[in-house]
Amino acid sequence: MEEQSRDTAGGAQSAGEDEEEVKKEDLADVAAPDAEEEDEEALPHSEILDIFEEGLARLVQDPLLCDLPIQVTLEEVNSQIALEYGQAMTVRVLKADGEVMPIVVVQNATVLDLKKAIRRFVELKQQREGGVKHVSWRYVWRTFHLMFQGEKLEDDKMRLKDYGIRNRDEVTFMKRLRKK
């Protein structure tokens, strides 16, 4: 009797193993179709890039994203969507030359997050315009500071909300005065 139960258990075990093998083969067929099919459907990188850029151009025509540049990055699209859903805010950074940089940061951003966003904004702008290739950000933050309503934003770990900065508020990019 024990031998029969062992045989039955062994038979069930081998049947289970057979089912697993069939499932693995089916999954392999789905995951890796014939090599010939892949070659027929594969597109060169340049064509994929063209298709992507066409889709991106159509996406940027959407009223929600219309103020984004033509050579938009995924980060800029995500920032704009976060703005629409109230998950981010725009901080207008006023430079000494009168230029206003609209910087998008998350709602609970710190001063350091704002500085990083300014850096990304400037670097993207330089890439698009073909301007200066390298900026020493260590030098920039040593010689300039950010101010909001006469208060220096000195503590990088402090949140912008704690300084009273809200959506569409203006922060000034000012040159530091040398101490004598």
Backbone hydrogen bonds in HBPLUS format (Angstrom, degrees):
<---DONOR---> <-ACCEPTOR-->    atom                        ^
c    i                          cat <-CA-CA->   ^        H-A-AA   ^      H-
h    n   atom  resd res      DA  || num        DHA   H-A  angle D-A-AA Bond
n    s   type  num  typ     dist DA aas  dist angle  dist       angle   num
A0005-SER N   A0001-MET O   3.15 MM   4  6.49 159.0  2.20 149.6 154.4     1
A0006-ARG N   A0002-GLU O   2.96 MM   4  6.21 150.4  2.04 144.9 153.6     2
A0007-ASP N   A0003-GLU O   2.87 MM   4  6.10 157.9  1.92 147.7 153.7     3
A0008-THR N   A0004-GLN O   2.82 MM   4  6.03 160.5  1.85 150.7 156.4     4
A0009-ALA N   A0005-SER O   2.84 MM   4  5.95 159.6  1.88 141.9 148.1     5
A0010-GLY N   A0006-ARG O   2.69 MM   4  5.87 156.4  1.75 147.9 155.5     6
A0011-GLY N   A0007-ASP O   2.75 MM   4  5.94 153.4  1.82 146.4 154.0     7
A0012-ALA N   A0008-THR O   2.89 MM   4  6.11 156.6  1.94 148.7 154.9     8
A0013-GLN N   A0009-ALA O   2.86 MM   4  6.03 149.4  1.96 142.6 151.8     9
A0014-SER N   A0010-GLY O   2.92 MM   4  6.19 158.9  1.97 149.0 153.6    10
A0015-ALA N   A0011-GLY O   2.94 MM   4  6.10 153.2  2.02 144.6 152.4    11
A0016-GLY N   A0012-ALA O   2.90 MM   4  6.05 153.8  1.97 143.4 150.7    12
A0017-GLU N   A0013-GLN O   2.92 MM   4  6.21 149.1  2.02 144.3 153.1    13
A0018-ASP N   A0014-SER O   2.90 MM   4  6.14 151.8  1.98 144.1 151.3    14
A0019-GLU N   A0015-ALA O   3.00 MM   4  6.30 156.9  2.06 147.5 153.1    15
A0020-GLU N   A0016-GLY O   3.04 MM   4  6.30 154.3  2.11 144.3 151.1    16
A0021-GLU N   A0017-GLU O   2.97 MM   4  6.26 155.2  2.03 148.4 154.8    17
A0022-VAL N   A0018-ASP O   3.00 MM   4  6.29 157.3  2.06 150.2 156.1    18
A0023-LYS N   A0019-GLU O   2.94 MM   4  6.20 159.9  1.98 149.9 155.3    19
A0024-LYS N   A0020-GLU O   2.86 MM   4  6.11 156.9  1.91 149.6 156.0    20
A0025-GLU N   A0021-GLU O   2.93 MM   4  6.18 155.6  1.99 147.6 153.9    21
A0026-ASP N   A0022-VAL O   2.93 MM   4  6.20 159.0  1.97 150.7 156.4    22
A0027-LEU N   A0023-LYS O   2.89 MM   4  6.14 161.9  1.92 151.6 156.5    23
A0028-ALA N   A0024-LYS O   2.87 MM   4  6.05 150.2  1.96 143.8 152.6    24
A0029-ASP N   A0025-GLU O   2.94 MM   4  6.24 150.5  2.03 146.9 154.4    25
A0030-VAL N   A0026-ASP O   3.04 MM   4  6.37 154.5  2.11 148.1 154.8    26
A0031-ALA N   A0027-LEU O   2.80 MM   4  5.93 170.7  1.81 156.0 158.9    27
A0032-ALA N   A0028-ALA O   2.89 MM   4  5.75 158.8  1.93 144.0 149.7    28
A0038-GLU N   A0034-ASP O   3.35 MM   4  6.75 157.7  2.40 150.3 156.1    29
A0039-ASP N   A0035-ALA O   3.12 MM   4  6.39 159.7  2.17 150.8 155.2    30
A0040-GLU N   A0036-GLU O   3.19 MM   4  6.45 153.2  2.27 148.0 154.7    31
A0041-GLU N   A0037-GLU O   3.17 MM   4  6.39 151.5  2.26 149.2 156.2    32
A0042-ALA N   A0038-GLU O   2.93 MM   4  5.92 132.3  2.16 149.4 161.5    33
A0047-GLU N   A0044-PRO O   3.09 MM   3  5.49 124.0  2.41 107.0 120.0    34
A0048-ILE N   A0044-PRO O   3.15 MM   4  6.51 160.8  2.19 155.9 161.6    35
A0049-LEU N   A0045-HIS O   2.88 MM   4  6.11 157.3  1.93 152.8 159.4    36
A0050-ASP N   A0046-SER O   2.99 MM   4  6.21 152.6  2.07 140.9 148.1    37
A0051-ILE N   A0047-GLU O   2.95 MM   4  6.21 161.4  1.98 151.4 155.7    38
A0052-PHE N   A0048-ILE O   2.93 MM   4  6.13 160.2  1.97 148.9 154.5    39
A0053-GLU N   A0049-LEU O   2.89 MM   4  6.11 161.7  1.92 150.9 155.7    40
A0054-GLU N   A0050-ASP O   2.95 MM   4  6.17 154.4  2.01 149.2 155.9    41
A0055-GLY N   A0051-ILE O   3.04 MM   4  6.27 163.6  2.07 150.1 154.2    42
A0056-LEU N   A0052-PHE O   2.85 MM   4  6.08 154.0  1.92 149.7 157.8    43
A0057-ALA N   A0053-GLU O   2.88 MM   4  6.03 152.0  1.96 143.4 150.7    44
A0058-ARG N   A0054-GLU O   3.04 MM   4  6.37 153.9  2.11 147.5 154.1    45
A0059-LEU N   A0055-GLY O   2.92 MM   4  6.15 150.5  2.00 142.7 151.7    46
A0060-VAL N   A0056-LEU O   2.91 MM   4  6.14 152.1  1.99 149.8 156.3    47
A0061-GLN N   A0058-ARG O   3.22 MM   3  5.28 143.8  2.35  97.5 107.8    48
A0062-ASP N   A0059-LEU O   3.14 MM   3  5.62 161.5  2.18 111.8 117.6    49
A0065-LEU N   A0062-ASP O   2.97 MM   3  5.40 132.1  2.20 112.0 124.3    50
A0068-LEU N   A0065-LEU O   3.16 MM   3  5.78 163.2  2.19 123.7 125.6    51
A0076-GLU N   A0073-THR O   3.10 MM   3  5.27 121.9  2.45  99.0 112.7    52
A0077-VAL N   A0073-THR O   3.15 MM   4  6.54 155.5  2.22 150.9 157.5    53
A0078-ASN N   A0074-LEU O   2.92 MM   4  6.17 167.8  1.93 155.9 158.9    54
A0079-SER N   A0075-GLU O   2.93 MM   4  6.09 151.5  2.01 142.7 150.8    55
A0080-GLN N   A0076-GLU O   3.02 MM   4  6.19 157.5  2.07 144.9 150.3    56
A0081-ILE N   A0077-VAL O   3.01 MM   4  6.28 156.3  2.06 151.8 158.3    57
A0082-ALA N   A0078-ASN O   2.90 MM   4  6.09 157.1  1.95 146.5 153.1    58
A0083-LEU N   A0079-SER O   2.91 MM   4  6.17 148.3  2.01 145.1 153.8    59
A0084-GLU N   A0080-GLN O   3.09 MM   4  6.37 156.3  2.15 143.2 148.8    60
A0085-TYR N   A0081-ILE O   3.08 MM   4  6.40 148.3  2.19 147.7 155.9    61
A0087-GLN N   A0082-ALA O   2.80 MM   5  4.93 147.0  1.91 158.1 153.7    62
A0086-GLY N   A0083-LEU O   3.08 MM   3  5.12 161.4  2.11 105.8 111.1    63
A0107-GLN N   A0087-GLN O   3.21 MM  20  5.89 151.4  2.30 135.8 130.7    64
A0089-MET N   A0105-VAL O   2.75 MM  16  5.62 162.0  1.78 169.7 175.3    65
A0105-VAL N   A0089-MET O   2.96 MM  16  5.62 162.4  1.99 164.0 168.2    66
A0168-ARG N   A0090-THR O   2.69 MM  78  5.19 149.8  1.78 152.6 162.9    67
A0091-VAL N   A0103-ILE O   2.69 MM  12  5.14 167.5  1.70 157.5 159.4    68
A0103-ILE N   A0091-VAL O   2.91 MM  12  5.14 167.6  1.93 147.6 146.7    69
A0092-ARG N   A0169-ASP O   2.92 MM  77  6.05 155.6  1.98 160.4 163.0    70
A0171-VAL N   A0092-ARG O   2.75 MM  79  6.06 158.7  1.79 153.8 161.1    71
A0093-VAL N   A0101-MET O   2.88 MM   8  5.00 175.3  1.89 143.4 143.4    72
A0101-MET N   A0093-VAL O   2.80 MM   8  5.00 169.1  1.82 144.0 146.9    73
A0094-LEU N   A0171-VAL O   2.76 MM  77  6.11 158.0  1.81 157.4 164.9    74
A0173-PHE N   A0094-LEU O   2.82 MM  79  5.81 168.6  1.83 161.0 157.1    75
A0095-LYS N   A0099-GLU O   2.87 MM   4  5.40 176.5  1.88 168.0 169.1    76
A0098-GLY N   A0095-LYS O   3.08 MM   3  5.46 161.4  2.11 114.5 118.0    77
A0109-ALA N   A0106-VAL O   3.18 MM   3  5.29 144.2  2.32 123.7 119.0    78
A0160-LEU N   A0109-ALA O   2.89 MM  51  6.06 165.4  1.91 157.7 157.4    79
A0114-LEU N   A0110-THR O   3.09 MM   4  6.44 152.0  2.17 145.8 153.2    80
A0111-VAL N   A0158-MET O   3.04 MM  47  6.14 140.2  2.21 159.0 165.0    81
A0115-LYS N   A0111-VAL O   2.94 MM   4  6.28 155.0  2.01 149.9 156.8    82
A0112-LEU N   A0156-ASP O   3.08 MM  44  4.67 155.5  2.14 134.6 127.2    83
A0116-LYS N   A0112-LEU O   2.94 MM   4  6.21 156.8  1.99 149.8 155.8    84
A0117-ALA N   A0113-ASP O   2.93 MM   4  6.13 152.5  2.01 144.6 152.4    85
A0118-ILE N   A0114-LEU O   2.90 MM   4  6.15 150.8  1.99 147.9 155.9    86
A0119-ARG N   A0115-LYS O   3.00 MM   4  6.25 156.9  2.05 144.7 151.0    87
A0120-ARG N   A0116-LYS O   2.95 MM   4  6.27 159.9  1.99 149.0 153.7    88
A0121-PHE N   A0117-ALA O   2.92 MM   4  6.08 160.4  1.96 146.9 152.5    89
A0122-VAL N   A0118-ILE O   2.93 MM   4  6.14 167.5  1.95 156.3 158.7    90
A0123-GLU N   A0119-ARG O   2.93 MM   4  6.10 165.3  1.95 153.2 157.7    91
A0124-LEU N   A0120-ARG O   2.94 MM   4  6.07 162.4  1.97 150.8 155.3    92
A0125-LYS N   A0121-PHE O   2.98 MM   4  6.15 157.6  2.03 146.4 153.2    93
A0126-GLN N   A0122-VAL O   2.90 MM   4  6.12 157.5  1.95 150.2 156.2    94
A0127-GLN N   A0123-GLU O   2.97 MM   4  6.19 155.4  2.03 146.0 152.6    95
A0128-ARG N   A0124-LEU O   3.02 MM   4  6.25 158.9  2.06 149.5 154.6    96
A0129-GLU N   A0125-LYS O   2.97 MM   4  6.15 148.7  2.07 146.2 155.0    97
A0130-GLY N   A0126-GLN O   2.71 MM   4  5.51 124.2  2.02 141.9 154.8    98
A0131-GLY N   A0126-GLN O   3.06 MM   5  4.87 147.2  2.18 131.4 138.1    99
A0140-VAL N   A0136-SER O   3.00 MM   4  6.38 157.8  2.05 146.4 153.3   100
A0141-TRP N   A0137-TRP O   3.01 MM   4  6.13 171.3  2.01 148.9 149.7   101
A0142-ARG N   A0138-ARG O   3.06 MM   4  6.15 127.7  2.35 134.1 148.0   102
A0142-ARG N   A0139-TYR O   3.12 MM   3  5.00 132.1  2.36  93.6 107.2   103
A0143-THR N   A0139-TYR O   2.96 MM   4  6.14 142.1  2.10 151.5 160.1   104
A0144-PHE N   A0140-VAL O   2.81 MM   4  5.73 136.2  2.00 150.6 162.1   105
A0176-ARG N   A0143-THR O   2.79 MM  33  5.46 174.7  1.79 140.2 141.9   106
A0145-HIS N   A0174-MET O   2.77 MM  29  5.49 156.6  1.82 158.7 166.9   107
A0174-MET N   A0145-HIS O   2.87 MM  29  5.49 161.1  1.90 176.8 171.9   108
A0153-LEU N   A0146-LEU O   2.84 MM   7  5.48 166.4  1.86 155.7 153.4   109
A0147-MET N   A0172-THR O   2.81 MM  25  5.06 149.5  1.90 143.9 153.1   110
A0172-THR N   A0147-MET O   2.77 MM  25  5.06 159.9  1.81 155.0 156.6   111
A0148-PHE N   A0151-GLU O   2.88 MM   3  5.27 160.0  1.92 148.0 152.2   112
A0151-GLU N   A0148-PHE O   3.02 MM   3  5.27 163.1  2.05 113.5 118.5   113
A0158-MET N   A0155-ASP O   3.17 MM   3  5.49 155.3  2.24 109.3 116.6   114
A0162-ASP N   A0159-ARG O   3.06 MM   3  5.34 129.0  2.33 101.3 113.9   115
A0163-TYR N   A0160-LEU O   3.04 MM   3  5.26 137.9  2.23 102.1 113.9   116
A0165-ILE N   A0160-LEU O   3.04 MM   5  5.35 158.8  2.09 147.9 141.1   117
A0164-GLY N   A0161-LYS O   2.85 MM   3  4.85 147.8  1.95  99.8 110.5   118
A0169-ASP N   A0166-ARG O   3.18 MM   3  5.64 152.5  2.25 138.3 135.0   119
